């Protein structure tokens, strides 16, 4: 979720780091991601075991499962953040 002030929070199944929290702990309650709080987000999308977040500056953050290259980083490695 993106908060009114542009921070990124996540929760849920997190076996492939898809919550951007830096661990594989399942998150029952919303928590802020480990993405630097200097980033201001305007949108977030959750896929099957991965997430994408669009920052106000146009930068896209991607993390989680990347087995099919869905993170758009040019490889198939799982990304923590």
Residue, then its C-alpha position, 0 to 999 in steps of 0.5 A: x500500500x502507498x500511504x498518503x505521504x508516499x511511503x510504501x507499506x506491505x504485508x502478507x505471504x513473504x516467502x520470496x521477499x515480495x514484501x520488500x522487508x528484507x526477510x522471508x518472515x510472513x507479515x500479518x500486519x502492515x509494516x513499512x518496507x526497507x526502501x529508503x524513506x526519501x523515496x515518494x511512491x505514487x503506485x504499487x502493484x503486487x503479482x504472484x510472489x513479486x511486487x513493483x512500486x513506482x516512485x514519484x521520480x519515475x524510478x520503478x522498484x521491483x522485488x520478490x520472485x523473478x524466476x521468469x524475469x518479471x522484475x525487469x532487471x535482466x536476469x532471473x534472480x530473486x530480489x530482496x529489495 
